[in-house]
Amino acid sequence: MANRILIVDDAAFMRMMIRDILTKNGYEVCGEANDGAQAIEKFKEVRPDLITMDITMPEMDGIAALKEIKKLDPNAKVIMCSAMGQQAMVIDAIQAGAKDFIVKPFQADRVIEAIKKTLG
């Protein structure tokens, strides 16, 4: 069975790019969200195997959403994505429970490597 992945990014173009990379590599995209609050609702609804989460989003940012999702499921697997590869944000994300961090613009092989590593 294909691993089910939830894509969270406020940019439709970025969601489309990630979806394209994932589906070409045999992963199933089970949902998409465009902000952190929507990500939490989608997570409860679809219970994905993994989430790719943008950090900078309106309403609720990715780190706040990550913390909420980890409260719901301490074993949730989340990979953070951001154009801002600032050290402080990477550290915040990892401390909040992110499994990995991908910097935009995405390299398809880096995305797949992070997902394979996280899903084990």
N, C-alpha and C positions, 0 to 999 in steps of 0.2 A: 504494500500500500504506500502511496506517495505521502511524504511528509506534508502536513498542512501548515501553511504560513499566512500570517496576517501582516499586511503592509500598512504602515502608518506614516503619512507624510502630507503636509498641507499643499504641496505642489502636485497637481494631477500628472504633470509630465514626469516627475520623479517616480510616482507610483507606477506609471506605465513602463518606465525603464526597468524598474525592479521586477515587475510582473513578467516582463519579457525575458529577463535573465533567468528567473526562476522556472518559468514554464518550459523554456528551451532545455533546462537541465533536469526535467522530470519532477519538479516540485508542484504541488497543488496550492494555488492561492485561494484561501478559504474566505477571505474578506479584506476590505480596505477601509481605512479611516483617515480623515483629514485633520484631526486634532486629538489631543490627549484624552479629552473627555469621551469622545466618540470611540477611541481605542479601548478604553475600559469597558464600555458597553459591548463592543464587538467581541472583546476577549471573553466576557461572560457568556455571550451568545454562541460563539463558534469553538471555543476552547482549542486554539491552534497549538501545534507542536512547537512553533517558534514565531517570534514577532520581530519584524524590522521596524525600528522606531526612530523617526526624525527627532532631533532635539528642539530646534527652534520652530515653534508652531503657535498660532493664536489660541486664545481660550486657556488651554493648559499645555505647558511644554512637555517634551518627552521624558524628562527626568522625573517630573511630578507624576506623570502617568505610569512610569516604570515603578515608582514607589507604591502606588495604589495597586497595580497589578500584582506586585510581589506580596502585598498584604492578602490579596485574594488567593494567590497560589505561590507559595515560597519557591516552588520548583519551576515556575514559568521561565522559559528561555527567551531572552531578549537581546537583540543585537542593535546597538545604537548607530544611527547614521547622521552625519552632519557635515555641512560645508565648512564649519568652523572647527578645525582640528585643534582647538586650544586645549592645552594640557589640563587646565582646571576643569573644563567640561568633561573631558575623558575620565579624569579621576572621579568626579562627582558621579558619573554614569556607572563606573565600575563599582564604586562604593555602594551605590544604590542597588546593585545586583545585576548589572548588564554583563553578559557573557563575553562580548567582543564589541569592537568599534570600527565602523567603516567610514572613511572620509569621502565626501563627494568631490569631484565627479567620480562615479563608480567605475572600477575596473571589474568587468564581469568575473574574471577568475578570482579576484580578491573576495567578492561577495560569496561565491560558491565555496571557497576555502573556509571562510568564516562560518558559513552555515553547516558545512560538513563537520567542522571541528566542534561546533556547539551541539549539534545533534548526536555526535559521537558515532 
